[in-house]
Amino acid sequence: MTYTLTTTVDLPWAEALDRTRDALSAQGFGILTEINVRSTFEAKLGSEAAEAVGDYIILGACNPTLASRALAAEPEIGALLPCNVVVRRNKEADMTTVEAIDPQTMVQLSAAPAVKEIADDAGTRLRKALADLGEMTK
């Protein structure tokens, strides 16, 4: 099972990261958390581990309206929130990869009909953000 929605963009990593934030915002997602994996690896595991992972940020994206509906339908779904979006590029890459969790993953874990409807909406928005990100590079 594929559990991510993925695009690659011909942009420098920092620009791809900024444009990813913009594309998510245009679809109603705010960024609740930001994890710099490279910096964390550098601090905890050393420069070799940081270099191996490359530039790697995990954005915790949240659409408050969708999250509110999801939590009302099934409070336990909070364990799967926010939607993680990864912007990554290793030193050998000539493209930057952007991946978002596919909200349909939640549907696999929940029997609540409302969760499917919310996941469909979130998936549409995330796909649009990734498609717009690709369009921004043209």
Secondary structure, DSSP 8 states (H G I E B T S, - for coil): ---EEEEEESS-HHHHHHHHHHHHHHTT-EEEEEEEHHHHHHHHH-HHHHHHH-EEEEEEEE-HHHHHHHHHH-GGGGGG-SEEEEEEE-TT-SSEEEEEE-THHHHHH---HHHHHHHHHHHHHHHHHHHHHHHHT-
